[in-house]
Amino acid sequence: MSEAVSRLVTGGGRRWLVPLAWSSLLIAACVGMPWLEGLFRLVEPDSRSVVYARADFLTLLGRHLLVVAVAALAAVAIGVGAAVAVTRRAGRDFLPLVAQLASIGQTFPPVAVLALAVPVLGFGTLPIIVALLLYGLLPIVRNTLAGLEGVDPGVREAARGMGMTGGQLLRQVELPLAAPVILAGIRTSVTINIATAAIGATVGASNLGDPIISGIVNGNTAYVLQGALLIGLLALTVDSVFARLQPGTAQER
């Protein structure tokens, strides 16, 4: 019994080695960026400063994560809720409308959303959260619809035959069976928005986009590389976490 428990714990720990490795590399890059000054000096030999120093990289990382997390939670609540509503008998007529609205949200450029949102919401974090919310809805809505529609009708009939109500059927049968597909949509949405969030720096939302925008404005390629490197490492870290959460993928990777 103790050997079985030990194997389970060991196996569970190994599942998280890759996310741990990426996250460790991300933190090390944030903390150790000043030590790479010599390397960045090769990229920008004539610049007075080659390491972005207007804000601490760990602080920028925390702000970046906060914006993406808030937008993701809102997108999941709205996207999954809307998809569930239109797959019920009473909401079926609205299914094409919800799918089209979600598509429009992603095809509308985030920069345009910011341009429209800033006069109403002001500069800062709120406009970029709205932009990320709209941009991240499509994969969540589509995958939730696909997951719920993909549940075997025979399973539904068997659940109803057992006396389950509509709510019980949704919570205990449909959502658990559709969870892997829904989670894949959330994974895609969050990963895309990690990169998209960088444009928030243009409207005063301080995050890992700050070095990139500053580098573009000042013609400093080293700043751009630093922001891009950290955003890339963050995307890999989050994506690897989702890979471990998805059923059937943790054992394969």
KOLDREN-653520 format. One line per 8 residues: number of its first residue (from 1); for each residue x, z, y of C-alpha. Coordinates in pm, 1 decimal. Layout:
BEGIN
NUM	X/Z/Y  ...
***
This chain:
BEGIN
1	0.0/0.0/0.0  277.6/93.8/242.4  460.8/-231.1/160.6  146.9/-433.2/238.8  105.1/-257.0/572.0  473.6/-311.5/651.3  443.1/-684.6/576.7  133.5/-706.5/795.2
9	303.5/-533.3/1087.3  616.8/-742.9/1047.6  417.0/-1064.0/1028.0  212.4/-966.8/1332.4  529.4/-893.9/1525.7  682.2/-1228.2/1434.7  374.1/-1405.0/1568.7  462.5/-1287.4/1918.5
17	834.9/-1365.0/1913.3  794.2/-1698.4/2093.4  572.6/-1562.0/2377.3  810.8/-1267.8/2409.1  1108.5/-1501.6/2431.7  945.7/-1719.7/2701.0  828.8/-1419.0/2902.6  1174.1/-1260.1/2882.2
25	1331.0/-1583.3/3004.7  1077.9/-1598.4/3289.1  1151.7/-1242.5/3404.3  1526.3/-1301.0/3369.8  1499.9/-1614.8/3584.3  1303.4/-1426.7/3852.2  1551.3/-1139.3/3863.6  1868.7/-1340.1/3814.2
33	1801.9/-1636.5/4043.9  2058.0/-1516.9/4304.5  2325.5/-1521.1/4033.6  2268.2/-1894.3/3991.8  2367.8/-1968.4/4349.4  2679.5/-2153.5/4236.5  2471.2/-2383.7/4017.2  2221.0/-2460.8/4293.2
41	2508.8/-2514.6/4536.6  2597.0/-2822.9/4329.0  2250.7/-2960.1/4406.4  2259.3/-2876.0/4778.5  2628.2/-2847.7/4879.1  2556.8/-2883.4/5252.3  2271.0/-2631.7/5278.6  2338.2/-2292.6/5431.1
49	2102.3/-2123.9/5184.3  2039.4/-2249.4/4832.2  1842.5/-1955.9/4683.6  1494.0/-1892.7/4823.7  1497.6/-1547.5/4983.8  1185.8/-1521.0/5200.5  1004.3/-1332.0/4923.3  1098.1/-1169.1/4595.5
57	1040.7/-1400.2/4298.6  875.0/-1124.9/4093.6  628.9/-1065.2/4377.6  552.3/-1436.2/4395.4  504.9/-1441.4/4017.7  255.6/-1154.3/4034.1  57.2/-1327.1/4308.7  58.7/-1653.5/4116.1
65	-70.2/-1482.8/3802.1  -341.1/-1299.7/3996.8  -480.6/-1617.1/4152.6  -482.3/-1805.3/3822.4  -635.9/-1510.8/3635.8  -919.6/-1461.7/3886.1  -998.8/-1834.5/3887.6  -982.7/-1847.2/3507.7
73	-1218.8/-1550.3/3462.9  -1468.6/-1704.3/3703.8  -1439.6/-2045.7/3534.4  -1492.0/-1892.4/3189.1  -1795.7/-1694.0/3303.7  -1955.6/-1993.5/3475.5  -1846.1/-2261.5/3228.4  -1932.7/-2080.5/2906.4
81	-2252.7/-1942.1/3057.1  -2368.5/-2285.1/3175.1  -2281.5/-2448.3/2842.5  -2469.8/-2181.2/2648.4  -2772.2/-2214.9/2877.0  -2802.0/-2592.7/2835.5  -2765.5/-2575.6/2456.5  -3073.9/-2352.4/2434.5
89	-3412.3/-2517.8/2390.7  -3528.6/-2425.7/2742.4  -3220.9/-2573.1/2911.0  -3160.2/-2892.2/2711.4  -3289.3/-3115.5/2991.0  -3006.0/-2995.5/3216.3  -2722.6/-3069.6/2970.0  -2623.8/-3410.1/3119.7
97	-2636.0/-3263.5/3472.4  -2405.2/-2971.1/3385.6  -2157.4/-3203.2/3212.3  -2153.5/-3438.8/3511.6  -2108.9/-3158.3/3764.3  -1814.1/-3020.3/3566.2  -1656.9/-3367.9/3558.4  -1698.9/-3407.6/3933.4
105	-1528.3/-3071.6/3987.4  -1210.6/-3192.9/3815.4  -1207.6/-3544.8/3958.8  -1236.4/-3403.2/4311.5  -872.1/-3345.6/4421.5  -779.3/-2977.9/4473.7  -615.7/-3073.2/4803.6  -950.0/-3210.9/4924.6
113	-1123.9/-2890.3/4812.0  -872.7/-2688.8/5013.5  -925.6/-2908.8/5318.9  -1300.2/-2848.6/5300.3  -1277.9/-2480.3/5205.5  -1028.2/-2360.9/5467.8  -1260.0/-2412.1/5769.9  -1527.3/-2207.2/5590.4
121	-1321.5/-1947.9/5400.2  -1012.5/-1934.6/5619.1  -647.1/-1944.5/5515.8  -524.3/-1735.6/5224.1  -604.8/-1683.1/4859.7  -980.1/-1749.6/4849.2  -967.3/-2129.3/4910.2  -718.4/-2184.6/4626.2
129	-929.7/-1971.5/4391.0  -1229.5/-2194.1/4469.3  -1020.3/-2507.9/4412.2  -883.5/-2379.0/4080.1  -1230.6/-2271.8/3970.9  -1373.2/-2620.0/4025.3  -1067.9/-2787.4/3873.4  -1071.5/-2567.0/3563.2
137	-1440.8/-2593.4/3472.8  -1439.4/-2929.3/3292.5  -1231.8/-2844.6/2981.1  -1415.1/-2513.0/2940.6  -1762.7/-2667.0/2970.6  -1679.3/-2963.0/2747.1  -1518.3/-2755.1/2475.2  -1796.3/-2496.5/2479.1
145	-2056.2/-2771.4/2444.8  -1856.3/-2933.7/2164.6  -1808.7/-2602.9/1985.6  -2174.6/-2499.6/2002.1  -2303.3/-2845.9/1916.8  -2061.7/-2859.8/1624.0  -2211.2/-2558.0/1446.1  -2362.8/-2668.9/1115.2
153	-2745.1/-2680.9/1145.9  -2764.5/-2539.3/795.3  -2582.4/-2227.0/912.0  -2833.5/-2185.3/1193.0  -3125.7/-2221.7/954.4  -2974.2/-1968.8/716.1  -2929.8/-1721.2/1002.9  -3290.0/-1769.2/1114.1
161	-3402.6/-1725.6/754.8  -3230.9/-1386.3/757.1  -3450.5/-1287.4/1050.9  -3195.5/-1321.8/1332.7  -3327.6/-1357.5/1685.8  -3197.5/-1624.8/1923.8  -2961.9/-1376.9/2088.0  -2829.4/-1249.7/1756.0
169	-2779.0/-1606.6/1635.6  -2575.1/-1686.0/1946.9  -2362.6/-1369.6/1942.0  -2304.8/-1330.8/1568.2  -2298.4/-1691.3/1443.6  -2264.4/-1965.8/1705.6  -2008.3/-1814.1/1943.3  -1775.9/-1685.9/1664.6
177	-1781.0/-2028.5/1495.3  -1727.0/-2211.1/1824.6  -1461.2/-1967.0/1947.9  -1153.9/-2173.7/1843.1  -1281.1/-2480.6/2029.3  -1382.0/-2276.0/2333.8  -1043.5/-2103.8/2340.3  -869.9/-2443.6/2328.3
185	-1063.1/-2545.7/2640.3  -970.5/-2223.8/2818.8  -607.8/-2276.9/2719.3  -605.8/-2626.8/2868.4  -779.6/-2509.8/3186.1  -543.0/-2218.0/3249.0  -226.7/-2416.2/3173.4  -326.2/-2694.2/3414.0
193	-417.3/-2446.2/3686.7  -83.5/-2265.8/3662.5  77.7/-2580.1/3802.5  -209.6/-2664.0/4038.7  -200.1/-2317.5/4198.1  128.3/-2409.1/4367.7  -59.9/-2604.5/4635.3  -206.8/-2273.6/4752.6
201	116.7/-2219.8/4944.0  3.4/-2490.6/5186.7  -290.0/-2273.3/5302.2  -113.5/-1938.7/5316.6  -172.5/-1823.9/4958.6  172.8/-1689.9/4877.7  278.3/-1765.7/4518.3  541.4/-1957.0/4322.6
209	452.2/-2264.9/4524.6  624.2/-2112.2/4828.4  978.2/-2225.3/4733.3  849.3/-2573.5/4650.2  665.6/-2622.3/4979.8  954.8/-2469.9/5174.8  1199.4/-2697.2/4995.7  990.5/-3005.9/5072.7
217	953.4/-2912.4/5440.1  1322.7/-2829.6/5485.2  1462.0/-3099.2/5257.3  1612.7/-2838.9/5023.1  1598.6/-2962.3/4663.3  1733.9/-2631.4/4530.5  1423.9/-2445.9/4650.8  1200.1/-2705.2/4486.3
225	1385.5/-2670.3/4156.8  1355.3/-2290.4/4164.3  978.7/-2296.5/4213.6  931.7/-2569.5/3954.3  1148.1/-2385.3/3700.7  952.3/-2060.6/3732.3  613.3/-2234.0/3718.8  724.6/-2425.2/3409.3
233	840.8/-2106.2/3236.3  513.4/-1933.5/3329.2  310.6/-2222.2/3185.4  511.5/-2212.0/2861.0  467.4/-1833.6/2837.2  89.7/-1844.6/2884.9  46.4/-2146.0/2657.5  242.3/-1975.2/2379.0
241	19.0/-1666.7/2412.8  -292.5/-1883.1/2373.3  -131.7/-2052.9/2073.9  -106.9/-1713.6/1902.7  -466.0/-1624.4/1989.8  -612.2/-1944.4/1845.0  -710.3/-1909.5/1477.3  -504.5/-2125.2/1245.6
249	-220.4/-2188.3/1492.1  -35.0/-1858.7/1484.7  71.7/-1908.0/1125.9  180.9/-2266.9/1186.7  408.2/-2206.0/1483.0
***
